Amino acid sequence: MEREQHELYEYARKRLKQKKGLYFHFVLLFLVSLFLFVATKLFNFGIDSNWYMYAITAWLFIFLLHFIKVFITDRFMNKNWERDQIDRLAALQAKKIAELQSNIEEESSN
């Protein structure tokens, strides 16, 4: 029982670390986007007047990928899902081995 509690604790700690990293990424995206906007509009920094929009859009896309990884992919494909898949595949393999053994026994008895 202690091992299961430790696994639950480690999973919760890992999820918290992922969420904390995502929130930090969001705050950083917001602050840098604000800085780029202000720097471009106030100081006329840059060759193209809308160059900062390309940088923000690219960074927003990367943030969305990070969000999908944390809240969608890792949420459903965690250790329990992995264990279930391994158990299911092992059961299928054991069933096939049993079928092959029964076929071999039938052929050897004939």
N, C-alpha and C positions, 0 to 999 in steps of 0.2 A: 504494500500500500504506500509505503514511503517513496518508492521509486516513481509511482504514478503521480504523487503530489509534486515531486521534484520536476517531472516532465511538464506538468501543468504550469508550475512556476516558471520554468525556462521558456515555455511557449509564450506565457503572458509577458515576460520580460522582453522577449524578442519582438513581440507585437508592439509593445510600448516604445521600444527603440525605433521601430519602423515608423510609427505614427509621429514620434517626436522629430525624426528626420524629415518627414513629409511637411510637418508644420513649419519647421525651420526653413525648408526649401520655399514654401509659400511666402513667408515673411521676407526672405531674401529677394524673391522675385518681385514682390510688391515694392520694396524699398529701392531696388536697382531700377525698376521701371519708372518709378516716380523721379528718381535722380536723373535718368536719361531724358525724360520728358522736360523737366525743369532746365537741365543744362542745355538742351537743344533750343527750347523756346526763349529762354532768357539771354543766353550767351551766343545764340546763333552758331552753335558748335556743330561742325560736320559739313560735308559737301552737299548732300541731298537733305532737303528739309524734313523728310520722313524716314530717314535711315534708322532711327531708333525703333520704329514700328516693326521692322524686319527682325531686329534683335529680340524684341519683346515677344513677338509671335513665335520665333524659334524656341525661346526659353519656355514659353507657355506650353508648347507642344511637348517638350521634355518633361515639364511638370505634370502634364496629363498622363504621360507614360508612367511616371513615378506613382501617381495617384492610382492608376489601374493596377499596378503591381502590388501596392500596399492593400487597397481595399477590395480588389476583385480577385486577382490571381492568388495571392498568398492567403486570402481568407478562406477560399474553398479548397485549394490544393495544399493543405497543411499536412502534418505528420499523420493525423488520423486518416485522411484520404489516401495517403501513400501506403499506410499499413493495410487498409481495406483493399487497395488495388493489388498489393503483393499477396495477400491472403486469397483473393479471388483468382489470380493467375496461378498460384501454387495449387489451389483446389482443381482448377482446370487441367493442370499438368498431371496431378495425381490421378484424375479420372481417366485421362488418355493413357497413362501408364497401366492402369488397371485393365482398361479395354485391350491394350496390346498383350498383356499377360494372359488374359482370358482367351484371346485369339490364338496365341502360341500354344496354350494348353489344349485347346480344341483341335488344333492341327496335329499336335503330337499324339493325341489319343486316337486319331483317325488313322 
